[in-house]
Structures are given as C-alpha cells and as structure tokens.
C-alpha cells in the first residue's frame, strides 16, 4: 500500500511596491510550482500587500479583485494555495491566511490571534484556531509572532493536524534579522515536540525604514531535520515531499492520556476548539467561500 505523500512548497518573497506587482509574482509562483508537481504552496504573511505599510489605505475592492486572481490561478494550476492577506468583516480588519483548494475555492480563513504592537494599530484579533484539510490531510496554521504560543499548534495537532503552515513577514533591524538566520527561530521545536511537518514561508530583504526580513524559509520534518531551506538574500521557492506516515503526532497523542486527571478537560477543550474552527460562515457570492473570524 502506497504511503500518503504531499509535495509542499514555501514561497520566499521580496515584497513589491504595489498589490498588483505582488499578485503577479504570486500567480507566476503558483503556476511554476504546480508544473513542478507541487500539491500546495504557502506564501508569506500579508503577501498580497506587503507588511511595512499603512493598512488603513488598503482598498477592499482591490483586495477582492486580487483574491479572485489568486483563486483563478489555483483553479488553473489545480494546486492548493495558502496566501497571507488583510481580510475584512464589517468595520474590522484582520491579518489573515486564506486557504484555496485545487478548484480555487476558499475553504478556510485563519486570522492572527496574538497581535504584535504594530498589528494592533491596524488589525483586530481572530478568535479561532486553524484546522482544515488539504487533499484530505488535516492541517493547521499560525502567523508570524504566534510561533511564541505553542498551544496554537498543540491543540490542532491533538485534533489530528499533521502539517503546520506558518506565513511570516519579518520586520526587524538588520542586526536582529541576522540573529534569526540559520534556524535560530524556534520552528524546529514546534515540529519536534508535536511530531509533525512544519512549513515556514518568510519575506526576505529590506522592507524600508531601515527594517529587514531574514528570509530563511524552511520545511522541517517531524524529527526536526530541515527538508528544504532558503537563503537570506533573494526570492525563491523551496519544495519538499512529505511522507505523512512519519507525522504520527506521538507526543500530542500521549499528552491526551497523561496525566489522567486532565483527560476530561482535554476532551472539553478540543470539542470547543473544533466547534469554533468548523463553525459555518455567512454565504458570499463568487467562487470563494469565506469564513469570517468570530
């Protein structure tokens, strides 16, 4: 019996000066990655717009048009796509990751829960964990700063997630950016402590105002070993084939059983997490299906 496998790509981006330029690069990356046999591709946080900008000037109509382009690109390429983008609900704005399936349908939307000081100038926090499926494989996601909150990963892994997607948009001084290179970012710990695969897509290079992104995008296996690693200088796409039989979630599963006095509490917590993640959203027009943050 053939082992289940997925080929995943992480797109390391240099942000362009406009949404249209970013979308052109994203659409091209989807096409080339799918042609190389990629099943899913992850783009950085706020890949559609860039991160070091005033998000109050973002036009909803321009964002919606850009998302339709990404949806169409996913459909043409028959490839799953995960892309960082500002999202709106009423008067609120969210820092979100949108997930499109091979038919170009938006199947999930995760909004960053733990905001940085800069995020708080523009965005509201999300209120549900990420839990969705790509080609039948349970997955989860966090955004940027949230690598510091291990429960955002452990809880979805307890629910069954085997792959973590982590879009990032580094925004540091050059000295701090250099300090984050060569894996010094805690990512391998999340993969190892949960026995799952980890996909990290970062921006790279100068972002203006003397701030930088470290690059160092990577795909990490359940044993904490890097399967693919980008450099710290330029845009590139890295790929790795995942043997999902290796993502056994061993430590998360064991934590559900011991200590025994927590078992009933874990069941209650996980039931609440699943209800929130899978709650139906108001219908919308078009080919995408939106899941609004609660």
C-alpha positions in Angstrom: 0.0 0.0 0.0 1.4 3.3 -1.0 2.2 5.7 1.8 0.3 9.0 1.7 2.5 11.9 0.5 2.2 15.6 -0.3 4.7 17.8 -2.1 4.6 21.2 -0.4 6.3 24.5 -1.5 7.2 27.6 0.6 7.5 30.8 -1.4 10.0 33.3 -0.1 9.1 36.8 -1.3 10.6 40.2 -1.8 7.6 42.4 -1.4 6.9 44.7 -4.3 5.6 48.3 -4.4 2.0 47.5 -5.2 -0.7 44.9 -4.7 -0.7 44.2 -8.5 3.0 43.5 -8.6 2.8 41.2 -5.6 -0.1 39.3 -7.2 1.7 39.0 -10.5 4.6 37.2 -8.6 2.2 35.1 -6.6 0.3 33.9 -9.7 3.5 33.1 -11.5 4.8 31.2 -8.5 1.6 29.1 -8.3 1.9 28.1 -12.0 5.5 27.2 -11.9 5.2 25.3 -8.6 2.2 23.3 -9.8 4.0 22.5 -13.1 6.9 21.0 -10.9 4.5 18.7 -9.1 3.6 20.8 -6.1 0.4 19.9 -4.2 0.2 23.0 -2.1 2.2 26.3 -1.9 2.4 28.7 1.1 3.1 32.4 0.7 4.2 34.9 3.5 2.1 37.0 5.9 0.5 39.8 4.0 1.9 38.5 0.8 -0.7 40.4 -1.3 0.1 43.8 0.1 3.5 43.7 1.9 3.7 44.2 5.6 5.5 47.5 6.3 2.7 49.8 5.2 -0.3 51.7 6.4 -3.2 49.2 6.2 -5.9 51.9 6.6 -5.3 52.9 3.0 -6.0 49.4 1.6 -9.0 49.3 -0.7 -11.4 46.4 -0.2 -12.3 46.3 -3.9 -8.6 46.0 -4.9 -8.1 43.2 -2.3 -11.2 41.3 -3.6 -10.0 41.6 -7.1 -6.6 40.3 -6.1 -8.1 37.3 -4.3 -10.1 36.5 -7.4 -6.9 36.4 -9.4 -5.3 34.0 -6.8 -8.4 31.9 -6.8 -8.3 31.6 -10.6 -4.6 30.8 -10.6 -5.2 28.0 -8.1 -8.0 26.6 -10.2 -5.9 26.7 -13.4 -3.0 25.1 -11.8 -5.1 22.5 -9.8 -3.0 23.4 -6.8 -3.8 24.2 -3.1 -2.8 27.8 -2.2 -2.3 29.4 1.2 -1.7 33.2 1.0 -1.4 35.9 3.6 -3.7 38.9 3.1 -5.7 41.5 5.0 -9.3 40.5 5.4 -12.4 42.4 6.4 -15.5 41.8 8.4 -17.8 44.8 8.8 -15.6 47.6 10.0 -12.9 45.2 11.3 -9.7 44.4 9.6 -7.8 41.1 10.2 -4.3 39.8 9.4 -5.3 36.6 7.8 -4.2 33.5 5.9 -6.6 32.4 3.2 -6.7 28.8 2.0 -7.8 27.9 -1.5 -8.3 24.3 -2.7 -7.4 22.9 -6.1 -10.7 24.2 -7.6 -9.9 27.7 -6.5 -12.5 27.7 -3.7 -11.6 29.5 -0.4 -12.1 26.7 2.1 -10.7 28.3 5.3 -9.6 31.6 6.7 -7.4 31.9 9.8 -7.0 35.3 11.4 -4.0 36.1 13.6 -4.9 35.9 17.3 -1.8 37.2 19.0 -1.0 40.6 17.5 2.2 42.5 17.7 2.2 46.1 18.8 2.3 47.1 15.1 -0.5 44.8 14.2 -2.7 46.4 16.8 -2.5 49.7 15.0 -4.5 48.2 12.1 -5.9 44.8 12.9 -8.4 43.1 15.3 -7.5 39.7 16.8 -9.0 36.5 15.4 -10.9 34.1 17.7 -10.5 30.6 16.4 -7.7 28.1 15.9 -6.8 26.9 12.4 -8.0 23.4 11.5 -8.6 22.5 7.9 -7.9 19.8 5.3 -5.8 19.8 2.2 -6.4 16.8 -0.1 -7.8 15.0 3.0 -4.8 15.8 5.2 -5.6 17.6 8.5 -3.6 20.8 8.8 -3.2 23.9 11.0 -1.6 27.4 10.7 -0.2 30.2 12.8 1.0 33.6 11.6 4.4 35.2 12.3 4.7 36.2 16.0 2.5 33.3 17.0 5.4 30.9 17.0 5.8 32.0 20.6 2.4 30.5 21.6 2.8 26.7 21.4 -0.8 25.9 22.3 -1.9 27.3 19.0 -0.1 24.4 17.4 -0.5 21.7 20.1 -4.3 21.9 20.2 -4.9 21.5 16.5 -2.3 18.6 16.4 -4.3 17.0 19.2 -7.3 17.3 16.8 -5.4 15.5 14.1 -3.3 18.1 12.2 -0.2 16.6 10.6 1.2 19.8 8.9 1.8 23.3 10.3 1.7 26.2 7.9 3.5 29.4 9.1 3.4 32.5 7.0 5.8 35.2 8.2 6.8 38.8 7.3 10.0 39.6 9.2 10.3 43.3 10.2 13.4 43.9 12.2 16.6 45.9 12.3 19.3 44.3 10.2 21.2 43.2 13.3 18.1 41.4 14.7 17.3 39.9 11.3 20.8 38.4 11.1 20.3 36.9 14.5 17.3 35.0 13.3 19.1 33.2 10.5 20.3 29.6 10.2 17.3 28.2 12.0 17.5 30.3 15.2 13.8 30.8 15.4 12.2 28.1 17.4 10.5 26.4 14.4 12.2 23.1 14.7 10.9 22.9 18.3 7.3 23.1 17.2 7.9 20.3 14.6 9.7 18.0 17.1 7.5 18.4 20.1 4.4 17.6 18.1 5.9 15.1 15.6 4.5 16.9 12.6 5.8 18.6 9.4 6.3 22.4 9.5 6.2 24.8 6.5 7.6 28.3 7.0 7.4 31.0 4.3 9.1 34.3 5.1 9.7 37.6 3.3 13.3 38.5 2.6 15.4 41.6 2.2 14.9 45.3 3.0 11.3 46.5 3.8 12.0 50.2 4.1 12.6 52.5 7.1 15.8 50.6 7.8 13.9 47.3 8.5 14.6 43.9 7.1 13.3 40.4 6.7 15.6 37.5 7.4 14.4 35.0 4.8 15.5 31.5 6.0 12.2 30.0 4.8 12.2 26.3 5.5 10.3 23.0 5.5 11.1 20.8 8.6 10.3 17.2 9.2 8.8 15.6 12.4 12.3 14.7 13.6 13.3 18.4 13.5 15.6 18.0 10.4 15.3 20.6 7.6 14.0 19.1 4.4 14.4 22.3 2.4 16.0 25.7 3.3 16.0 29.0 1.5 18.8 31.6 1.7 18.8 35.1 3.4 19.1 37.2 0.2 16.6 36.6 -2.5 13.1 35.4 -3.5 12.9 31.7 -4.2 10.6 28.7 -3.9 11.6 25.7 -1.9 9.9 22.3 -2.1 9.8 19.0 -0.2 7.9 15.8 -0.4 6.3 14.8 2.9 5.7 11.1 3.9 2.8 11.7 6.1 3.1 8.3 7.8 6.0 9.9 9.7 3.8 12.6 11.1 2.5 10.4 13.9 1.7 13.2 16.4 3.1 10.9 19.1 3.7 13.4 21.8 0.4 15.3 21.4 -1.5 12.0 21.5 0.4 10.9 24.6 -0.4 14.2 26.3 -4.1 13.5 25.9 -3.7 10.4 28.1 -1.4 11.5 30.9 -1.8 12.9 33.4 -5.1 11.1 33.8 -6.9 13.9 35.7 -6.7 16.1 32.6 -8.3 13.7 30.1 -11.9 15.0 30.5 -10.6 18.6 30.4 -8.8 17.9 27.1 -11.9 16.5 25.6 -13.9 19.5 26.5 -11.2 22.0 25.3 -10.8 20.1 22.0 -14.5 20.0 21.4 -14.7 23.8 21.8 -11.7 24.3 19.5 -13.3 22.1 16.8 -16.7 23.8 17.0 -15.1 27.2 16.7 -12.8 26.2 13.8 -15.6 24.5 11.8 -18.4 26.9 12.5 -20.3 27.8 9.3 -19.9 31.2 7.9 -22.3 33.6 6.2 -22.6 32.8 2.5 -20.9 35.1 0.0 -21.0 35.5 -3.8 -18.2 34.5 -6.2 -16.1 31.4 -6.3 -14.5 31.8 -2.9 -16.2 30.7 0.3 -15.5 33.0 3.2 -15.1 32.0 6.8 -15.3 35.2 8.9 -13.5 35.5 12.2 -15.9 35.3 15.2 
